[in-house]
Amino acid sequence: MAEILVLVDHADGAVRKPALELLTLARRIGEPSAVVLGAGEAAASIAATAGEYGAATVYVADGAEFTEQLVVPKVDALTQLAKEKGAAAVLVTSSGEGKEIAARVALRLGSGLITDAVELEAGENGPVATQSVFAASYQVRSTVTHGVPVITVKPNSAAPEASSAAGTVENVTVSFTGNAAKVVARTPRVSTGRPELTESAIVVSGGRGVGAAEGFAVVEKLADSLGAAVGASRAAVDAGWYPHSNQVGQTGKQVSPQLYVAAGISGAIQHRAGMQTSKTIVAVNKDAEAPIFDLVDYGVVGDLFEVLPQLTDEIGAR
Ligand SMILES: Cc1cc2nc3c(=O)[nH]c(=O)nc-3n(C[C@H](O)[C@H](O)[C@H](O)COP(=O)(O)OP(=O)(O)OC[C@H]3O[C@@H](n4cnc5c(N)ncnc54)[C@H](O)[C@@H]3O)c2cc1C
C-alpha cells in the first residue's frame, strides 16, 4: 500500500491534535507512517500515540539540530525519508512553520505543493485535496501531477479517529545539510490557558462592537465557558483592544473550528476569509442588516453585552 509520510507536530512531549487529524486523513489515501523529529525522551510515547492513530511505522530522529535551528533540519529529515522510502505523499499541518517546511520539501523533491487543504481523498492519480478559496466562496479540488505530492492540511479538517496499527519504531539518522538559521534565545509566551487559536474546536471572536479593550471581558468569559480560543477582528486589533496574534482573517490567522461565534463583527470579506470554513457559525450583532448574517447558521440580533453574559450563564448552568 502507498506509504504516506505524516510529520507529527508535538509540543511539551505530547502529540498536537492536528497531527492526529493528519494521521486520520492519511488512512484515506494510503498507509500512514509517522515522522517524529526532535522529541527527545518523549519520542517513545509520541510514537505509541501515532501507532494508536494508525501509523504502521514511526520514523524517529533526534538531535540538537531540531531544537537549535529553524525549519531546515526537519526539511532534511522529511526529504531524506521521502526519497529513501519512496513515499506516495507527504502531509504536514498548515501552520506557519508547517507551510515553510512543506514548501522547502516540495522544492527539494521537485514536487508539486498543495497548501491549506481541508479534505483529502484517494484519486486515480494520487491524493485529491480540497481547498477552500476566495474567502471560502469556492471549493477547489487539486491533484499534484509532478513528483511526490506535498500537502499541508488545515487544523480541524477532520476529527481524529483512533485506529490501532503496528506503530513499529524505526530510528533514522538524518544527514543534515547545515546552513540553517539558528535559534539564539527563547522567550516563553505568556499562557492564557486557552487553546491555540488555529487548533481550537471552538473560537469566540470580538469585533469593534465590543467598544473597548475592557469589552473583551464578555467575549473571554463566553470563550472560557466553552473551552474556546479568543479571536478578534482587525478593527479590534488595530484599536489596540486585543493582540495581533489573535486576529482572524485575511491578514490574520485562518481558523476552521467546529463552532465560530462572532460578536460585534460586521462580516467584512477580509474577516470572512479567515473563518468562513468554520463548520457552524453563530453571530451576535445589533444590526440586523450586518453582512455577517448572510453566512451564519444561527444569528442573534441584539446587544452583545446582553446576549453573551446570558449565554455564558446558560452554559455554566448545564
Ligand atoms: C488589506 C486588508 C486586509 C484586512 N484583513 C483583515 C483581517 O485579517 N481580519 C479582519 O477582521 N479584518 C480585516 N480587514 C478589515 C476589514 O475590512 C474590516 O474593516 C474589519 O473586519 C471590520 O471589523 P469589525 O467587523 O470588528 O468592525 P465593524 O465593521 O465596524 O463592525 C462592527 C459591528 O459591530 C456591531 N455592533 C456594534 N455594537 C454592538 C453591540 N453592542 N452588540 C452587538 N453588535 C454590535 C455593528 O453593528 C457592526 O456590524 C482588512 C482590510 C484590508 C483592506
The ligand as an SDF file (V2000), in Angstrom:
LIG
                    3D

 53 58  0  0  0  0  0  0  0  0999 V2000
   -5.9730   44.5080    3.0130 C   0  0  0  0  0  0  0  0  0  0  0  0
   -6.9370   44.3410    4.1540 C   0  0  0  0  0  0  0  0  0  0  0  0
   -6.7860   43.2550    4.9950 C   0  0  0  0  0  0  0  0  0  0  0  0
   -7.6750   43.0870    6.0680 C   0  0  0  0  0  0  0  0  0  0  0  0
   -7.5290   41.9910    6.8930 N   0  0  0  0  0  0  0  0  0  0  0  0
   -8.4500   41.7900    7.8600 C   0  0  0  0  0  0  0  0  0  0  0  0
   -8.3710   40.6380    8.7120 C   0  0  0  0  0  0  0  0  0  0  0  0
   -7.4560   39.8190    8.6160 O   0  0  0  0  0  0  0  0  0  0  0  0
   -9.3280   40.4720    9.6480 N   0  0  0  0  0  0  0  0  0  0  0  0
  -10.3650   41.3520    9.8150 C   0  0  0  0  0  0  0  0  0  0  0  0
  -11.2130   41.1230   10.6910 O   0  0  0  0  0  0  0  0  0  0  0  0
  -10.4490   42.4460    9.0390 N   0  0  0  0  0  0  0  0  0  0  0  0
   -9.5050   42.7020    8.0900 C   0  0  0  0  0  0  0  0  0  0  0  0
   -9.5790   43.8330    7.3620 N   0  0  0  0  0  0  0  0  0  0  0  0
  -10.5420   44.8850    7.7800 C   0  0  0  0  0  0  0  0  0  0  0  0
  -11.9470   44.6410    7.3090 C   0  0  0  0  0  0  0  0  0  0  0  0
  -12.1310   45.2010    6.0370 O   0  0  0  0  0  0  0  0  0  0  0  0
  -12.9410   45.3140    8.2820 C   0  0  0  0  0  0  0  0  0  0  0  0
  -12.6230   46.6800    8.4150 O   0  0  0  0  0  0  0  0  0  0  0  0
  -12.9490   44.7110    9.6800 C   0  0  0  0  0  0  0  0  0  0  0  0
  -13.0680   43.3110    9.6110 O   0  0  0  0  0  0  0  0  0  0  0  0
  -14.1110   45.2910   10.4790 C   0  0  0  0  0  0  0  0  0  0  0  0
  -14.0480   44.8100   11.7850 O   0  0  0  0  0  0  0  0  0  0  0  0
  -15.3610   44.7260   12.6560 P   0  0  0  0  0  0  0  0  0  0  0  0
  -16.3490   43.8480   11.9880 O   0  0  0  0  0  0  0  0  0  0  0  0
  -14.9480   44.3870   14.0400 O   0  0  0  0  0  0  0  0  0  0  0  0
  -15.8370   46.2600   12.6920 O   0  0  0  0  0  0  0  0  0  0  0  0
  -17.0760   46.9640   12.0080 P   0  0  0  0  0  0  0  0  0  0  0  0
  -17.1130   46.7070   10.5460 O   0  0  0  0  0  0  0  0  0  0  0  0
  -17.0480   48.3570   12.4890 O   0  0  0  0  0  0  0  0  0  0  0  0
  -18.3240   46.2030   12.6250 O   0  0  0  0  0  0  0  0  0  0  0  0
  -18.6940   46.2890   13.9710 C   0  0  0  0  0  0  0  0  0  0  0  0
  -20.0370   45.5780   14.1050 C   0  0  0  0  0  0  0  0  0  0  0  0
  -20.3870   45.5330   15.4700 O   0  0  0  0  0  0  0  0  0  0  0  0
  -21.7790   45.7490   15.5740 C   0  0  0  0  0  0  0  0  0  0  0  0
  -22.0260   46.2460   16.9280 N   0  0  0  0  0  0  0  0  0  0  0  0
  -21.7040   47.4660   17.4620 C   0  0  0  0  0  0  0  0  0  0  0  0
  -22.0100   47.4890   18.7590 N   0  0  0  0  0  0  0  0  0  0  0  0
  -22.5690   46.2880   19.0600 C   0  0  0  0  0  0  0  0  0  0  0  0
  -23.1020   45.7180   20.2590 C   0  0  0  0  0  0  0  0  0  0  0  0
  -23.0980   46.3790   21.4190 N   0  0  0  0  0  0  0  0  0  0  0  0
  -23.6090   44.4630   20.1970 N   0  0  0  0  0  0  0  0  0  0  0  0
  -23.6250   43.7630   19.0280 C   0  0  0  0  0  0  0  0  0  0  0  0
  -23.1380   44.2610   17.8780 N   0  0  0  0  0  0  0  0  0  0  0  0
  -22.5970   45.4920   17.8980 C   0  0  0  0  0  0  0  0  0  0  0  0
  -22.1160   46.7140   14.4750 C   0  0  0  0  0  0  0  0  0  0  0  0
  -23.4790   46.6090   14.1000 O   0  0  0  0  0  0  0  0  0  0  0  0
  -21.1670   46.2820   13.3700 C   0  0  0  0  0  0  0  0  0  0  0  0
  -21.7850   45.3410   12.5000 O   0  0  0  0  0  0  0  0  0  0  0  0
   -8.7100   44.0270    6.2900 C   0  0  0  0  0  0  0  0  0  0  0  0
   -8.8480   45.1180    5.4220 C   0  0  0  0  0  0  0  0  0  0  0  0
   -7.9680   45.2760    4.3830 C   0  0  0  0  0  0  0  0  0  0  0  0
   -8.1410   46.4530    3.4680 C   0  0  0  0  0  0  0  0  0  0  0  0
  1  2  1  0
  2  3  1  0
  2 52  2  0
  3  4  2  0
  4  5  1  0
  4 50  1  0
  5  6  2  0
  6  7  1  0
  6 13  1  0
  7  8  2  0
  7  9  1  0
  9 10  1  0
 10 11  2  0
 10 12  1  0
 12 13  2  0
 13 14  1  0
 14 15  1  0
 14 50  1  0
 15 16  1  0
 16 17  1  0
 16 18  1  0
 18 19  1  0
 18 20  1  0
 20 21  1  0
 20 22  1  0
 22 23  1  0
 23 24  1  0
 24 25  2  0
 24 26  1  0
 24 27  1  0
 27 28  1  0
 28 29  2  0
 28 30  1  0
 28 31  1  0
 31 32  1  0
 32 33  1  0
 33 34  1  0
 33 48  1  0
 34 35  1  0
 35 36  1  0
 35 46  1  0
 36 37  1  0
 36 45  1  0
 37 38  2  0
 38 39  1  0
 39 40  1  0
 39 45  2  0
 40 41  1  0
 40 42  2  0
 42 43  1  0
 43 44  2  0
 44 45  1  0
 46 47  1  0
 46 48  1  0
 48 49  1  0
 50 51  2  0
 51 52  1  0
 52 53  1  0
M  END
$$$$
